[in-house]
Amino acid sequence: MNLIEKIIHSHLAGGECRPGAEIKLVIDQTLCQDATGTMAFLELEAMGIDCVKTELSVQYVDHNTGQIGPENANDHLYLESVCAAKGVLYSRAGNGICHQVHLERFGIPGKTLLGSDSHTPTGGGIGMLAIGAGGLDVALAMAGEPFKLTYPHIIGIHLSGKLSPWVSAKDVILKVLSILGSKGNVDTAIEYFGPGVLSLSVPERATITNMGAELGVTSSVFPSDQNTLAFLKAQGRAQHWVELKADDDAKYDRIIEIDLSSLVPLAACPSNPGNVAPLSQCGGIEVNQVLIGSCTNSSLKDLQTVAAMLKGRKLHSGVSVGIAPGSRQVLQMLSRDGSLETMLAAGCRILESACGPCIGQGFSPASDSVSVRTFNRNFLGRTGTRNDRCYLVSPETAVATALTGKLSDPRVVAQELGLEYPQWRMPEKFIIDDSMIALPDEPGKTGEIIRKETIGAPPKCSPLPENLQGEVLLQLEDRITTDHIMPAGANLKFRSNIPRYAEVVFDCFNREGEPTFAQRAAALRDSGKAGVIVAGESYGQGSSREHAAICPMYLGVRLVLAFSVERIHAANLINFGILPLQIRKQEDYDLLKQGIAVEINGLPQQIRQGTEIEMTLKAADGKTQRITLLHNLSKDDQELVIKGGKLAKF
């Protein structure tokens, strides 16, 4: 067996191990972050669970660490108190980004990890089967329920050779994105193997598995070897190491060969992570802002490399540079070895150890300017600036750009400046200080759960109607992301108040002077009709935030019609009673214009009887047309969406 098969088989709770079949996995660990965690714990409370059933569950505060108003602080008080009551570790604001801290302090090779964040597969860098999911699925895992998913097709990526100077792990995953793209990889997992793996440290592997989320795959996994042991030993956790690798005769559904020595510096160009090009084709563009950090590139290796490149140099006068260490541990290490002083002397701004600008929390670039970032997503408007131009690059490329004021190939800049490539070695021992991780209450000594006025309750959806009558509220193109559906940035502070957050659903498509999407949807809901969303390929890319399902559900959306829906978002839709249906033909999509009335008679019966759903379209002039849509729901999911989602039984 390959490694992914081994981990699945050792955690199988039900189902048949063949690609496309539905299986259930025992979950060892969970993580939540504050943008998704409040709703997850409200849902856990609704289930009546006294204490989590997992081996380990951790709640991190890393997304919304400081905004104007009381909402963030109210959420943090709730989260810390509910974690204490339910047996969950609580990582306070300032301790670091969930994926970086979990890798450092809690990740264990061979374990399963379910996280309410799409970049949870970062844990695959340490040999975990780590999967992103919606908050409700994570709440159910904390309650002891197995996690339901489709057994994945497994792609093996055979790595050979060794990275050349100035080419980094970020370029590896950008190369994979250039091959597989950012859509069409649903129900697929990736396993890295081959002699080239040995040349990559755990932080480099984590960079690669982190951006597997941008591929749309279920998870990405590296073997656990001597490099994994060195990392765990330096973290004081050598006892958790176990060697894990594929069998010599392991089979994969597809094998991709990548010679690391052949790679060149790459960039993901605006405005999709899959829009990859060599720097030689896109260099020379004037840049106003460079940001280094995020859960992708904020490790000690990344930032010590940055400091070494900046030593004795000044940033270009036209570039603003911000650096966000991924964890308090990384920040402490940088402070101790002088790297922090080097960055400050060069003119860098040091940001909090948090997600920050990666989710639109500050540092939005100027209008009509270029921002170069080491982050994982560059969806249009994600920076907080409309019509932004954001490039995703490696830390090496980011520093080269910051020194020249132009998007630059680090190899060329190194030659011009006489820079030698910094050699990095794993420290023998990291600074270990877990004092910002709050432990849960002792059994029998549970304190009060603090609920301020801005904390709401998760709304429940009603069962699907026997005969559904509705209207197409919006017709969208391909690659609609969860950022399009539910904007991040300043709006994230309303995540615990569904009626308030729902006001900005599809805000980017609203037109000045016209009713907003939320207003139109609510009016349709109040008239007793269902809202319908129509989209192209790969609907629901990006973040795992279930608000992209629960807020539309609150507004009365009951159907999503698309050529394809991404895995996490499809699960979230079903969890909250929204039926995802597949459009079969382009001519059917063309008919589903905004404002057209739709009708489905005997909807529950149609769902149960087969995979085809007959829908009638009614134009304003009274003419009708029939189209056929498809669903691929399992029997369990059929009953789930018919009754109104998972919260309906609580």
JONOR-V710335 format. One record per pair of residues at least 4 apart in sequence whose C-alpha atoms are under 8 Angstrom apart, sorted by the first residue. I is the first residue (numbers start at 0). J is the second residue. Records with the same first field share a line. If there is no record, write none. Layout:
BEGIN
I: J  J
END
This chain:
BEGIN
0: 4  5  245  246  248  249  250
1: 5  244  245  246  249  250  251
2: 6  190  222  243  244  245  246
3: 7  128  153  190  220
4: 8
5: 9
6: 10  109  110  111  128
7: 11  24
8: 16
10: 24  25  26  111
11: 22  23  24  25
12: 22  23  24  25  145
13: 22  23  24
14: 20  21  22  23
15: 20  21  22
16: 20  22  150
17: 150  151
18: 149  150  151  152
19: 149  150  151  152  186
20: 149  150
21: 147  148  149  150  633
22: 147  148  149  150
23: 145  146  147  148
24: 145  146  147  148
25: 111  144  145  146
26: 53  110  111  112  113  140  145  146
27: 53  54  55  110  111  112
28: 53  54  55  56  110  111  112  113
29: 53  55  56  57  112  113  114  137  140  141
30: 56  57  58  59  97  112  113  114  115  137
31: 35  36  39  57  58  59  97  114  115  116  134  137
32: 36  58  59  60  61  62  97  115  116
33: 37  58  59  60  61  62  63  74  75  78
34: 62  63  491  492  494  544
35: 39  115  116  133  134  494  544  545
36: 40  58  78  115  134
37: 41  74  77  78  494  495
38: 42  134  135  456  457  494  495
39: 43  134  135  137  138
40: 44  78  81  138
41: 45  456  457
42: 46  135  138  457  646
43: 47  48  135  138  139  141  142
44: 48
45: 649
46: 649
48: 85  142
49: 84  85
50: 84  85  86  142
51: 56  85  86  87  141  142  143
52: 140  141  142  143
53: 140  141  142  143
55: 87
56: 86  87  88  141
57: 87  88  89  90
58: 78  82  87  88  89  90
59: 89  90  91  92  96  97
60: 64  75  90  91  92  93  95  96  97
61: 92  93  94  95  96  97  352  353  354
62: 96  353  354  355  358
63: 71  355  360  491  492
64: 71  92  93  353
65: 71  72
66: 71  489  492
69: 73
70: 74  453  492  493
71: 75  492
72: 76
73: 77  450  451  453  454
74: 78  451  454  495
75: 79
76: 80  449  450
77: 81  448  449  450  451
78: 82  89
79: 83  89  437
80: 84  446  447  448  449
81: 85  448  449
82: 86  87  88  89  439
83: 87  88  89  437  438  439  440  445  446
84: 439  440  445  446  447  448
85: 439
86: 438  439  440
87: 438  439
88: 436  437  438  439
89: 436  437  438  439
90: 94  95  435  436  437
91: 435  436  437
92: 353
93: 326  327  351  352  353
94: 100  326  327  328  352  435  436
95: 99  100  324  325  326  327  352  353
96: 100  293  294  325  326  352  353  354
97: 101  294
98: 102  118  119  121  122  294
99: 103  294  297  298  325  326
100: 104  105  325  326
101: 105  106  122
102: 106  121  122  125
103: 231  234
104: 234  236
106: 110  122  125  127
107: 125  126  127  239  240
108: 125  126  127  223  239  240  241  242  243
109: 126  127  128  241  243
110: 126  127  128
111: 127  128  129  130
112: 119  122  127  128  129  130
113: 119  129  130  131  132  137  140
114: 119  129  130  131  132  133  134  137
115: 119  131  132  133  134  137  543  544
116: 131  132  133  542  543  544
117: 130  131  132  212  541  542  543
118: 131  209  210  211  212  294
119: 129  130  131  209
120: 124  128  129  130  131  208  209  211  212  218  219  220
121: 129  205  206  207  208  209  210  219
122: 126  127  128  129  205  208  209  220
123: 127  128  129  204  205  208  218  219  220  221
124: 201  202  203  204  205  206  207  208  219  220  221
125: 201  204  205  220  221  222  223  227
126: 220  221  222  223  243
127: 220
128: 218  219  220
129: 218  219
130: 217  218
131: 217  543  567
132: 136  137  543  567
133: 137  543  544  545  567  568  570  571
134: 138  544  545
135: 139  545  574
136: 140  146
137: 141
138: 142
139: 143  144  145  146
140: 144  145  146
149: 186
150: 186
151: 186  187  188  217
152: 186  187  188  252
153: 187  188  189  190  251  252  253
154: 187  188  189  190  251  252  253  254  255
155: 189  190  191  192  251  252  253  254  255
156: 189  190  191  192  254  255  256  257
157: 191  192  193  195  254  255  256  257
158: 191  192  193  194  195  196  256  257  258  259
159: 193  194  195  196  256  257  258  259  260
160: 194  195  258  259  260
161: 195  198  258  259  260
162: 166  167  198  259  260  261  262
163: 259  260  261  262
164: 410  420
165: 264  395  396  409  410  420
166: 170  262  263  264  395
167: 171  203  264  393  395
168: 172  203  204  206  207  393
169: 173  203  206  207  296  392  393
170: 174  262  263  264  265  266  392  393
171: 175  207  259  262
172: 176  206  207  208  210  211
173: 177  265  266  267  272  273  275
174: 178  262  265  275
175: 179  180
176: 180  181  213  214  272  273  275
177: 273  274  275  276
179: 184  214
180: 214  273  274
181: 213  214  215  271  272  273
182: 214  215  478  536  537
183: 215  537
184: 214  215  216
185: 215  216  217  565  566
186: 216  217  566
187: 216  217  218
188: 216  217  218  219
189: 216  218  219  220
190: 219  220  221
191: 196  219  220  221  222
192: 196  221  222  245
194: 198
195: 199  258  259
196: 221
197: 226
199: 203  204  226
200: 204  226  227  425
201: 205  226  227  230
202: 206  298  300
203: 207
204: 208  221
205: 209  295
206: 210  294  295  296
207: 211  295
208: 212  218  219  220
209: 294  295
210: 214  295  375
211: 215  216  218  219
212: 216  217  218  541
213: 272  273  375  376  540  541
214: 273
215: 540  565  566
217: 566
222: 242  243  244  245
223: 227  228  240  241  242  243  244
224: 228  241  242  243  244
225: 229  242
226: 230
227: 231  240
228: 232  237  240  241
229: 233  237  425  427
230: 234  425
231: 235  236  237  239  240
232: 236  237  427  428
233: 237  425  426  427  428  429
234: 428  429  430  431
235: 428  431
236: 240
245: 249
258: 262
263: 277
264: 277  278  393  396  408  409
265: 275  276  277  278  392  393
266: 275  276  277  278  390  391  392  393
267: 271  272  273  274  275  276  390  391  392
268: 272  274  275  276  389  390  391
269: 274  377  378  379  388  389  390
270: 274  377  378  379  388  389  390
271: 376  377  378  379
272: 375  376  377  378  391
276: 280  281
277: 281
278: 282  406  407  408
279: 408
281: 406
282: 405  406  407  408
283: 405  406  407
284: 405  406
285: 369  404  405  406
286: 317  318  368  369  370  371  400  404  405  406
287: 317  318  319  364  365  368  369  370  404
288: 318  319  320  364  369  370  371  401
289: 318  319  320  321  370  371  372  397  400  401
290: 320  321  322  323  370  371  372  373  397
291: 296  297  320  321  322  323  372  373  374  394  397
292: 296  297  322  323  324  325  372  373  374
293: 297  323  324  325  353  354  355  357  373  374  375
294: 325  354  374
295: 373  374  375
296: 301  325  373  374  393  394
297: 301  302  323  324  325  326
298: 302  324  325  326  329
299: 303  324  329  332  333
300: 304  423
301: 305  394
302: 306  324  333  394
303: 307  333  338
304: 308  394  395  421  423
305: 309  394  395  398
306: 310  338  339  341  342
307: 338  421
308: 398  418  421
309: 313  341  342  345  398
310: 341  342  345
311: 341  345
312: 345
313: 344  345  346  402
314: 318  345  346  347  401  402  403
315: 401  402  403  404
316: 404
317: 404
318: 401  404
319: 347  401
320: 346  347  348  401
321: 347  348  349  350
322: 347  348  349  350
323: 349  350  351  352  353
324: 329  330  350  351  352  353
325: 329  330  352  353
326: 330  352  353
327: 331  352
328: 332  429  430  431  432
329: 333
330: 334  339  352
331: 335  430
332: 336  429  430
333: 337  338  339
334: 338  339  340
337: 341
338: 342
339: 343
340: 344
341: 345
342: 346  347  348
343: 347  348  349
351: 355
354: 358  360
355: 359  360  361
356: 360  361  362  363  382
357: 374  375  376  381  382
358: 381  382  487  488
359: 363  381  382  383  487  488  489
360: 383  488  489
361: 383  488
362: 382
363: 382  383  384
364: 368  369  370  382  383  384  387
365: 384
366: 384  385  386  387
367: 386  387  388
368: 387  388
369: 387  388  389  390
370: 387  388  389  390
371: 389  390  391  392  397  406
372: 389  390  391  392  397
373: 391  392  393  394  397
374: 391  392
375: 391
376: 381  391
377: 381  382  389  390  391
378: 480  482
379: 385  386  387  388
380: 384  385  386  387
381: 482  487  488
382: 387  389
383: 488
392: 396  397
393: 397
394: 398
395: 399  409
396: 400  406  407  408  409
397: 401  406
398: 402  409
399: 403  406  407  408  409  412  413
400: 404  405  406  407  408  409
401: 405
403: 407
407: 411  412
408: 412
409: 413
410: 414
411: 415
412: 416  418
413: 417  418  419  420
414: 418
440: 444  445  446
441: 445
450: 454
453: 495  496
454: 495  496
455: 495  496  497
456: 495  496  497
457: 497
458: 497  549  553
459: 575  643  644  646  647
460: 552  553  575  576  643  644  646  647
461: 576  642  643  647
462: 576  640  641  642  643
463: 467  557  576  602  603  640  641  642  643
464: 602  603
465: 600  601  602  603
466: 598  599  600  601  602
467: 528  529  598  599  600  602
468: 528  529  596  597  598  599
469: 523  528  529  530  531  596  597  598
470: 523  528  529  530  531  593  594  595  596  597
471: 530  531  532  533  591  592  593  594  595  596  597
472: 516  519  520  530  531  532  593  594
473: 531  532  533  592  593  594
474: 532  533  534  591  592  593
475: 479  532  533  534  535
476: 534  535  536
477: 534  535  536  537  538
478: 535  536  537  538  539  540
479: 483  484  534  537  538  539  540
480: 484  538  539  540  541  542
481: 485  486  539  540  541  542  543  544  547
482: 486  487  541  542
483: 505  506  507
484: 504  505  506  547
485: 503  504  505  506  546  547
486: 490  491  503  504  505  506  507
487: 491
490: 494  500  503
491: 500
493: 497  499  500
494: 500  546
496: 500
497: 501  549  550  553
498: 502  550  553
500: 504  550
501: 517  550  551  553  554
502: 517  518
503: 517
504: 516  517  547  550  551
505: 509  516  517
506: 515  516
508: 516
509: 513  514  515  516
510: 514  515
514: 518  519
515: 519
516: 520
517: 521  554
518: 522
519: 523
520: 524  530  554  555  556
521: 525  554  555
522: 526
523: 527  528  529  530  555
524: 528  529  530  554  555  556
528: 555
529: 555  556  557  558
530: 554  555  556  557  558
531: 556  557  558  559  560
532: 556  558  559  560
533: 559  560  561  588  591
534: 538  559  560  561  562
535: 561  562  563
536: 561  562  563  564
537: 562  563  564  565
538: 561  563  564  565
539: 564  565  567  568  569
540: 565  568
543: 567  568
545: 549  568  571
546: 550  551
547: 551  568
548: 552  568  571  572  575  577
549: 553  572  575
550: 554
551: 555  556
552: 556  557  575  576  577
556: 577
557: 576  577  578
558: 577  578  579  580
559: 577  578  579  580
560: 579  580  581  582
561: 579  580  581  582
562: 581  582  583
563: 581  582
564: 568  569  579
565: 569
566: 570
567: 571
568: 572
569: 573  579
570: 574
571: 575
572: 576  577  578  579
573: 577  578  579  636  639  640  644
574: 639  640  643  644  645  646
575: 640  643  644  645  646
576: 639  640  641  642  643  644  645
577: 640  643  644
578: 640
579: 630
580: 628  629  630
581: 628  629  630
582: 587  588  627  628  629
583: 587  627  628  629
584: 588
585: 589
586: 590
587: 591  626
588: 592
591: 595  616
595: 616  617  618  619
596: 616  617  618
597: 614  615  616  617
598: 614  615  616  617
599: 612  613  614  615
600: 614
601: 605
602: 606  612
603: 607  641
604: 608
605: 609  610  611  612  613
606: 610  611  612  630  637
607: 634  637
610: 629  630  631  632
611: 627  628  629  630
612: 627  628  629  630
613: 625  626  627  628
614: 625  626  627  628
615: 623  624  625  626
616: 623  624  625  626
617: 621  622  623  624
618: 622  623
632: 636  637
633: 637
634: 638
635: 639
636: 640
637: 641
638: 642
639: 643  644  645
640: 644
642: 647
643: 647
645: 649
END
